[in-house]
């Protein structure tokens, strides 16, 4: 939301162009949409940081292949995260101040949620591309089973990744449905 939006809404309010209650509700909805967008940006950074922390297991790599794979995965995660941040900046810059600013902000938030879900899936896939060979090498050295070491380094990360993927699938589905609904609604003038 730009200062121009606020000025337009203030002018409408002062001239009686929009009822005060409607104006306040619109401003509050726009603020909520902005806060949700900021939360998703922070969550994107956290997902990338956690995924990179997983790749930090390179110090326990058993061979050069695992080291090389970990470096490639780490670079891939960083690249995907930077592309996601660039896309977010472009989406924010593309937001003009149309008459239906809330509708536009909601659509932008839906697109952001869809991009976040895709970022999450790519990061999990890249982490698994590194972790699976690392786990296979670790099982040969440490043995298999449900020991505390296995629970913390293999089963817990797998469960967290599965839960994260399930959550992002639901987020993606809800955002896509809402975006479709927004597109189907006629624009206000």
N, C-alpha and C positions, 0 to 999 in steps of 0.2 A: 504494500500500500504506500503510495507516494504522498508527499505533502500536498500535491495537487488534488488528490482524492479528498483529503480532509477539507481543503478549501472549497471544493465543489459541494461537498455535503453540508459544510457550514453555510454556504451561500443559499442552498436549498432550504435549510432549516430557518435561516433568517428571513427569507422571502416567503416562507410558508409553502414551499414547493413539496415538502414531504413532512408528514406528521412527525412530531418529536419522538413518539414511541417507536415508530417504524424506523426512524433514523438511528436511534440508539440500538435497536435490535440488529440492524444492518451492520453497524460499526462493531458490535460485539461478535457477530458471526464472522466478520472479516478478521478480527483480532484472533479468534479461535483458529481460523484457517491458517493464519500466519504462524501462530504458536505451534500448531501441528506440523507445519512445514519445517520450522526450526528444530523441532524434536526429531524429525526424520533425518535432517542433516547431521545432527549429533549422533543418532543411532547408526547412520552410515559410516561415520568416522570410527565409532566404537567397533562395529563389525569388522572393518578393515584392520584396525589395531589388534583385535583379538586374533584374527586370522593370521596376521603377521607374527604374533606372539607364538602361535602354534608352529609356524615355520622356524621359529627360533630354536626348535628342537634339533637344529642342524648340528649343534655341538655334540649330540649323541649319535650322529650318523655313523652307520657301520661301514660305509664304503664311499668311493668317489661318485658313484651313480646317485646315491641318496643326497649327497651334498649338491651335485649339479641340479638334480630334480628340485630340491628345496629352494635353491637360488632362482631357478626359472619360475617356480610357483610364487615365490615372494615378489619377484618383479611383476608377474602377471597380476597379482592381487593389488599391488601399488598402482599399476597402469589402469586397471578397471576402476579403482577408487578415484583416481584423478579424472578419468573420463566421466564418471558419475558426477563429480564436483563441477566439471565444466558444463555438463548438460544442465545441472541445476542453475548455474549462473545464467546460462542462455535462456532458460525458462523464466527466470525472474525478470530478466531484461525485456523479454517479450511481452510481459504484462503491461499493457497500457492502462489507461484509466477510462474504461468504457462505462456506459450508463449502468450496466449490470455487473459491477465490480465483484460482488460476492459470488455470483455464478462463475465468473472467470477465475476467481481465486480458488473456488472449490474444484473446478476442472483441473487447474494447475496442481492442486494438492493430490487429486486422484492420479494424475500422470506421474507425480513424484513418488507416490506409493507404489505404483506399478514398476517404476525404475528401481526403487529400493528393493522390491522383491526379486527382481532380476539380478541385481547386484549381489544379494544374499545367495542366490542359487549358484552364481558363478564362483563366488568366494568359497562356498562349501565344496563345490566340485574341484576347485584348485587345491584346497586343503586335502581333500581325499586323495587326489592324485599324488600328493606327497606322503600322506600318512599311511596309505595302504602298503606301499613297499617298505616304509619305515617299520610298520607293525610286523610285517612278515619277517624282516630281518631281526627284529627284537624277539619274536617268538622263538626263532632258532637259537638265540643266545639265552634268553630268560625262561623259556618254556611257556606252555599254555596253561590256561586255567582262570580262576576267579580270585586271584590273590590281590592284595591291596594295590600293588603296583599295576596290575592289569586293569583293575577297576578305574584307577585314576588316569592312566595314560591311554586306555583304549575304549573301554565300555562307556565311561562317563562322557568323553568327547563325542562318541558315536550317538549316544542318547541326546546330548545337547544339540548336535547337528540335526538329527531327525526331528526333534521338537521345533527347532528354528525353521527348518524347511516347511514343516506342517503349518506353522504360524504364518510364514510368508505366503504360502499358497492361499490361505484364507484371506490374508490382507490383499493379495493380488485380485482374488475373485471379487471381494467386496468393492475394491476401487474400480475395477473394470465395469461392474454392474452400475455403480454410481455414475461413472463417466458416461456410460451409455444412456442413462436416465437424463443426465444434464444435456447431452447432445439432442435428445428427443424433445426436450422442453423448448417451446418457442422463446426466443430472446426477448427480453423486456426492452421497451424503448423509452 
